[in-house]
Every structure is written in C-alpha cells, then in structure tokens.
Amino acid sequence: MDEKKISKAVINRLPRYYRYLGDLLEKDVVRISSKELSEMMSVTASQIRQDLNNFGGFGQQGYGYNVDYLYAEIGKILGLDKQHNIIIIGAGNLGQALANYADFERRGFTLKSLFDIDPKLIGNEIRGIKIRPIDELESYMKENYVDIAAITVPRFNASEIANNLAKWGIKAMWNFAPTDLNLPKDIVVENVHLAESLLRLSFRLSSNKSN
C-alpha cells in the first residue's frame, strides 16, 4: 500500500471504522452491509465502499462485510498488528492523563517511560512506570527501542526536544504542544492542538447561534 495514493480524508476515517467495528464485535454482530454501517456512521454506503476499495474491498456481494475479518484487516492497515513502544516527554497533567489511559495497551501501544524536568515529579510512578529526569532521555534512547514519542511540554521547549528526538532516532511524534514542529520529512508527526479544537468548537457554536 502506497500511503501517498490514499487521500488524507480516507486515512482519517479508518480509525472511526475500526472503532465502530469494535463496537459491533462487542455486540456479537457477525456481518454488516455497507448500508447498515453507513446508517450507524452517517457516511454514505458508496463512500464506505470507495474507502475500503483503496485497500482491497473486503466485502462480498450479497453478504456484506464479515465484522471480525474487516476489524482485523483495518487493524493491520493501521499498524495495530504490531507492538509500538511509546515514551511521554512531559509528565504534567496532560502527560499523566495519557499515561493513565490503559486502553492504549489493548491496541498494542506500550508506554515504556516518562520524562520531566520537575524535581517534584521525577521518581514518581504512574501505573508502575517511573518518571525519569529529562537529562536521561538521550541515554535512554540509545539503550532502548522507541517507536513513538508523545510531546506534552510547553511550546517554548517543544521544538528543541523534538529536534533532539529526531536526532536520536525517533520516527514518529505525537505532538500536543501548541506549536508546529519543523522536522525532517521522514519524521511522522500527528498534531493534537487542544486549544485549536476548542476554538473550532467555539466558532461552530457561535455560528449556530447567529443562524
């Protein structure tokens, strides 16, 4: 699969398909048609078929989709058939909230360590994982394999930390800092700007009130 040929909109919908299929599995649903799935997700049946055809289709005419099989295949497309080691840089409120979200492990994301500069936090444990001083980050990266770094530090520290992580071999960053990271093209970055999301919500709320 060449990701460059798959639109960003399709990629953005894949986790949502995965979530809905997981819900269906919990309800012991064996198969579902694109029409039934479209009604659940408020996405047209045609769009669902087009999206899945990018990866081979997976459906059978007159039968629909086998829920368990489609769930597993989308999981593979999303890379969930492999374990991904994660570290968190910044063990404040947001970093701790991420570390406490145990559902990540169920999907193959394993938290390995947290780092911070605050002496009051260093040495504390979250679900048995010790918070380390940021000064140990470079040596930790050289001694351990890490797939993803979650960055939950203030904006003025984020760029330096991200550049160092790239230099030390990290290929994927989950950026919660309210700034854009200028990194080499081979570094995958997923930005989660909470304030921007809230501002978009505010805009939509204001627009609804004015109509």
RAJOWO-V709801 format. One record per helix or strand of 2 or more residues. SS is the DSSP state (alpha for helix, beta for strand). FROM is the first residue (numbers start at 1). TO is the last residue. If there is no record, write none. Layout:
ss:SS from:FROM to:TO
ss:SS from:FROM to:TO
This chain:
ss:alpha from:3 to:5
ss:alpha from:8 to:26
ss:beta from:31 to:32
ss:alpha from:34 to:41
ss:alpha from:45 to:53
ss:beta from:64 to:66
ss:alpha from:67 to:77
ss:beta from:84 to:89
ss:alpha from:93 to:99
ss:alpha from:103 to:106
ss:beta from:109 to:116
ss:beta from:125 to:126
ss:beta from:129 to:133
ss:alpha from:134 to:143
ss:beta from:148 to:151
ss:alpha from:155 to:167
ss:beta from:172 to:175
ss:beta from:188 to:191
ss:alpha from:194 to:210
